[in-house]
Amino acid sequence: MKSIVISIGGSVILSEEADVSFLRKLASLLKKISKQYKIFIIVGGGKIARDYIKLGRELDFDEKTLDSIGIDITRANAAIFANIINESNKKIPCSTDEAEAMDDPIVVMGGTTPGHSTDMVGAELAEKVGADLFIIATNVDGIYDKDPNKYDDAEQLEKVKIDDLIKNYGTSWESAGKNMVIDGPALEIMKKAKLLTYVVNGKRLDQLENAITGRSFDGTKILV
C-alpha cells in the first residue's frame, strides 16, 4: 500500500479556540483516504507551544528546555487528534522508528527530540517509510514570497525549487518556537531524499484532499 506523510501545523489542529466540527471533518477525510493509503500524521505545537516557549524564554530557560516544552505540546495535540480517529494509534510514539513500526491505518505523532520542528520529523518519517508524498499542511495557502499574514502584496508561489528554499532559509535550526514556512533540517532531508512535497492550507479540506489524491490544488509544489 502506498503511504503519505502529512505534517499538520498546530495552528490547523488547535488555534485560538478548538473547532470541533472541523476536527471531525478532517478525521473523516483521513479515514476515507486511509482505505487507499497508509497515512502518517505529525502534529505541530502551534500558538500554544509558542506561548509557552515565549514564557520560558522570559524566565531564562535554556534552548533545549524550551524545545522540550514545545515537544510536549505537540504530543498533547497529537493525543487529542489521535483520539478523534478510531483508526489511529492511541499511544503517541516518541520516535519515527516507533511510528514506522505501528500497524494502524493512520498513525499520529508529535515531536521527537530537541533541535528541529515537526516538519523535520515528517520529512524524516517520509524518508524512512518511502512515502509517495509528503504534505505540509499549514494555515496559509502554500509558500509565498513574503509573509502573507504581514504583507498584503505577498504573492503565492505555485512551484518553488528546494535549492531556492535552502538558499533563503538555510539548513540549520535557529531556536525553539520559531514560526517558519519549513525549518532548515526538514529542507535538508527533503533534498537528500528527493521527497515529493506539497504545501497546502490544512484548513481548506477540499484542497488538502485534492493534493493527496493527485488533483489540481491551491498550494505550492516543492521541486526537488
N, C-alpha and C positions, 0 to 999 in steps of 0.2 A: 504494500500500500504506500502511495506517495505521502510525504509529510510536509507540513507547513509550520513554520515558527512565526509567532506573532508577538512582538514586543508592544505592549499596550501601556501608554503613559498613565501614571496615577491620576492625572487630571481628567482622563477619559472615564476611568472607573469611579472616581470619587472626587468631585470638585468642591465647591463651597457647601453644597448640600447633596445628599445621596438621591439619585434619580432611580427609584426602584423600577419604574416601568421600563426605562432604558436598559438597565442591567438585565432584566428578564428577556427583553427583546434580543440583546446581544447574546445571552446564553442560548436562546432558541436558535439563533443564526448559527452559532458554533456547533450546536447539536446536529443541525441539518447537514452542515458541511463535513462533520466527523464521520458521516456514512461513506464518504469518498476519500477523506484524507485523515491521517493521524495528525492531530493538532497539539502543538506545544504553545502555551501562553506564558509569557513573562510579564508580570505586573510591576509597574513603577511605583514610586512613592508620592509623586505629585506635590501639591502645595502643602499638605500636612507634613511631609518629610522635610520640605524646605523650611517650614516654620520652626520645626524642632531643631533643625541644624542651625538656623539663624540664632535661636535662643542659646544653644550650646556654644556657638562661636562667641557670643557676647559674654558668656561665662568662662571663656578662655579654655574650652575643651580642645584637645589636640585633634588633628585631621582624621586620624584613624578612629577615634571615638565618635566623631561626627559622622563618619562614613557608616560605622556600625549601627548608629541610631537610625540613619536613613534606611539601612538594610532591614532593620526590624520593622519599620513602617511598611516597606514593600511586601514583606512576608505577611503582615497583618492584612494588607489589601488583598493579597493573593488568597489568603484563607477565606476572606469574605466572599470573593468571587468564586472560588472553588466550591463552596458550599451552596451556591446557587445552581450549579451544574451537576445533575445527577450522574452524568457520565464521566466525571473527573475524579482525580485523587482527592482525598481529604487531608492527608498528611503532606505538608509543604516540603519539598526537597530542599536540601541546603547546598546542593551542587548540581552541575549539569550532568555529571555521571549518574547521580541518583535519578534525575528526571529522565534520562535516556533509558534507564532500566525499567521504568514503570510501564505497565501493560494497559493502563486506562486509555480509552479512545481520545480523551482530552486530558492533557497533563498541564497543571497550573503551578507556577512557582514565582518567587520574587527574586531578590538579590542574593548574592553568594558571599563574597569577601570584599573587604575594603580595596579601593583603588580604581574603581570603574563604575559605570552606571549599569542599569538593567538592559540597556541596548547592547552592551558588550556581552552580557550573559546570553542574550538572544542570539547574537552572532556566533558566539562560542558553541551554543547548543545546535544552531543550524548547521555549523560545520561538522559537529560530531555525528549528527543523525543523517547527514547527507540530504538536508531539506531541499525540496524542489523550489521553495520560495520562502523568502524572509520578508516579513511585513513589519514596518514600524508604524504603529497607529498612534497618532498624536492628536493634539487639539486644534491643529490648523490644517489647511488643505495642501499638504506637501511641503516642499522646500522652497523658500523664497530668497531673493537676492538680498533682502534685509528683513528684520523682524516685523512681520505684518501686524503684530499687536502694538507696535510703536509707530510705524510709518504707514500712512495711508497710500503712499505711492509704491509700496512693496510689490514686486512682480513675482508671480509664481513661476517656478522652473518646471517645465514638463519633463525634461530629461537633464541629468547632470552627471558628469564624469566623476568617478570615485577619486581620481587623482586631483581634480579641482577641489573637492571637499577636503582632502588631506592637505593640500596646499594652503587652504584658508583656515583650517581648524587644527591641523597637526594630528599626531597620533598619541599624544600624552594625556594623562589625567591631571587636571589642574586642581580642583578642590571639590569637596563634598557639597552636594546640593546645587551645583551649577546647572542652570537651565539652558541646555544647548539643543540644537536640532538632533545631532548624533555625536556621541562622545568619541574622542580620538582613538582609544583602544578598540572600539567597535569598528571604526573605519579601517583600521589596520587588518583586522580579521576578515572583514568583508572583501578587501582587496586580495588578501592571500588566498582565501577560499573561493574567490570568484562567485560570491553569493548573488543570485538574482534577488534584488531588493527593491521594494516599493515603499514609498512613504505616503500615507493617506490619512485623512481625518477619521479617527476612530468613532467619532460621534455620528458620522454620516454612514449608517449601516448599509445603505444601498451601495455606496461607493466602496466600502470595505468588502462587501460581497462581490462586487464587480472585479476588484483587484484579485481576490482569492480565486475566482472562477475563470480568470483569463479574459474577461470582457474589458472594454474601454472604461477607464475610471478617471475621476478628477483627482490628480495627485502627481507624484514625481517618481519617475523610474531612475534608479541609480545605475549607471553604465559601468561595469567592471571589466 
